[in-house]
């Protein structure tokens, strides 16, 4: 049969018979060649129908009806189970609008369901989405809010379609791929309330310097839209880096904000541009932070907000420190594990696990307590793996830990995030 897939089709066409079992799929997982398949007992008595032309038609209609009923029943059960299985803090939201911003960036508008209302947020913060996959797994992905904080009826997030080369083939990220290719208006997503220390109080008077790369523009949009409503006279610089002009999402929004904010200085740097632009705020070449800082009055002690890939944020942070900008004035957000840490503690510590009775040795070379546990064969719940979804929360019974810059520890007493925490002393964990 693998050599001639037309045989089952010919058999169906001429004899009205399928090769194999008459069965209704009981979940929505993808079945691949070689996968084990469990055939559950038949729920009712076997129905035998004659196989002339009329009989085949009746049988086909009965099978289709049975399939639709079973699949609807399973979807209802899965939806209930998915809602019940969500970690604390997640609430169902409905996708009410989607808009393509560029060839690889889509904006999604999410609204609360029923009589529920959306939690307020501070511009710059992010939400975490619980994204159901085709294999029934749930993955967690954080996305910065790109809407203004005074827009209470919805959240807007703007998602870049992430791709990577794997074994010579282009693979699409599981989270961004599902949001780009599968999510439709009317669908439900579970969303965790906004959080994060990367945030700006719109009514404050401190000058702002916003530095972003690529899709790192999203929290900056939230900040700028919020300022346009609450404090349009605030002094703000935006230095934004992109590769090509066709990658420039939100251009119209930034041009409109340039008119609404009276002391807004916009500067966009296109690293792969072939020739100069007519617009004075568009520049050819990579973002040169030293040249950019020459346009900023550092004596006013502005706050610096950085957002981009971990490498981009770290490079900008390091350059700001070289220009004597105090660490407390630099706030960074990155799409991935943060590379901005304080002085590294490479001491060896003992990590005791009370529940399993094990004792692990921290050498100082591990990335986090999560990687230490996994390298020792200990299964630990986790999600985003860089401090946003807080699915890896654990109880610290004794000892102290440290976090990379930008990671917000849990609010609960003695709670830590295993994916980001590193020991600063011997520890005992409730694991």
SULWO-V133972 format. One record per helix or strand of 3 or more residues. SS is the DSSP state (H for helix, E for strand). FROM is the first residue (numbers start at 1). TO is the last residue. Records with the same first field share a line. If there is no record, write none. Layout:
BEGIN
SS->FROM-TO ; FROM-TO
END
This chain:
BEGIN
H->6-15 ; 53-85 ; 174-181 ; 214-230 ; 245-247 ; 251-260 ; 289-293 ; 298-300 ; 310-322 ; 327-329 ; 369-375
E->90-102 ; 105-112 ; 126-132 ; 138-145 ; 155-160 ; 163-166 ; 169-172 ; 188-195 ; 208-213 ; 236-242 ; 264-270 ; 282-284 ; 303-308 ; 330-334 ; 349-353 ; 358-362 ; 393-398 ; 415-417 ; 427-429
END
